[in-house]
């Protein structure tokens, strides 16, 4: 007995539907329609008497006919579910009949072949014919294997032509949605390429491998030793041979292209094994493992969608709580990015510990894998990078997708401007709105050829092979990303590159370059590099991220009775604005266990609750706390008196407009918060409950979670999946310290 599709419909969608071909797919369509009472009458048509008889006995159809002319009579919808190579004959028979206004659709897995068959049969493809393909199946075949739920939560791809009737497309879409499928549209060619690569090729390999092994072992003795791997890999070789024969003949061209690519790659692997080339093998396997993992996540979400933070998640932050204990927040995002970049450009093997396994730093990691660097991990914060040297990167196979990560895009643009190959850098919706002119402009002055979209936005098209000239650059804004971008370009430029900053910004790039043995000259506010040196692999211990620690520093400060210790936090002097500002507001913060690891100072930070007071935030602290302002605004809302921030217009071009978004959210919770052009004025006072929006910005989501500690009601925070970019495990860690935060999947 198959599981059920759910409640029958109140009224049928169709009067009469005809399913031609009572195999697994046709039988499952019919069974689903009948079970849901979506149709007054389901008529099946099949030349095979046994299939007709079983379809009736199993209650899959109301009526079963051998003759097409009889079966299609009066049908509003005809579903062709015969093997692809049999389509031609069926379509020719249909062309000779009067089908009235019946809508025609099919389930063939090669759309070009079916469309050509329809053209051939009818003279031109009928406007009421909607080519379709459910991506569902089973290694079992035949009408007896039919299941009403076969299509539930599976994709159905429709490939309508430009003149296909819109109503017909809607009707066919409705059929599949009723059966529980997700319906998508795609051009015919794209469909055939995608299917050749993701379905047809794997089936071919499974059939071929089983056949090869079976032929070698006449009594099939070796299969006794076949463990799970073989079984998993070859499961699909149990599928219907006739159907698959037809699929390969029908989708011949696209399959051949996929097969040729694969054969080439397989030959490369063979050569690597023969030559004992461990690096190539590890490269292929680590890249494949990462891709497979990524793919599992996509599958788990049951959608072929933008890979990063596409899932909608809301937070529910309940009022009250106090924080205690000792925790270590995840690794520093800025240092994690740089460890991958410099480790890749180094000579030798770099071992990283404490790497942030957040989406942003993983985007950087994936980019370098795409450029041929072998990177093992991350596994519990450990990453092993097999550096390729300053000139060893290879052209990536396609655009580098950097998700939400501004740091990846800005730093990479400098590094890539110095390569011999072209690259394209893309990102998600938020990154695609962020200004890249600040790096493109000075890089162009160095001789780089970079194209951006309108107003200097991503994507960036970077031309390789040009000549970069070193220069002295006075940055108009205090930006570590711009500084780092130009220093990385400077490694490839002729002559020296100097960058002067208007105010101190984080100096992780300079410190890490030195850690890799690359000379860097720092003279007051000017940093200089010259080409011609090399990076030598080293060990990197990534400290906990002070920007992530900041949420807990404010949380423990504002929640009465708190006493929390944050371990091994990076306290680089260019990052400690949050400590300085909280102390100036009266925060009770103690540092202990101070030491230097791999060129970066770290400490344990103990925070006890304190009565905070509003202050005027000193201008020199702004670049040192640039990422921590959203949560500092929450501290200000809990402080006595007024807090004023100026000189922070940069906040308007972060992952969101953090001034406006925080002001809106605070106001929604009843706090007096007035945005200004370059800052905000916040009056301390009570915080109410309510609904706020993160605007797809991780730091906004976490800041309002902290605000709940002092709120009088629940705070619902919309769209928080982005927290995964910088702080995987935030909710669990927050609850472990005493905060009251839960995840609400959104409808
Ligand atoms: C970063 C620099 C800062 C910061 C960003 C990370 C870095 O940006 O806001 O989150 O890793 O260099 P700007 O340098 O643009 O201020």
Boltz pocket constraint, residues with backbone or C-beta under 6 A from the ligand:
constraints:
  - pocket:
      binder: B
      contacts: [[A, 333], [A, 334], [A, 335], [A, 407], [A, 478], [A, 479], [A, 480], [A, 481], [A, 482], [A, 484], [A, 505], [A, 506], [A, 626], [A, 627], [A, 650]]
      max_distance: 6.0
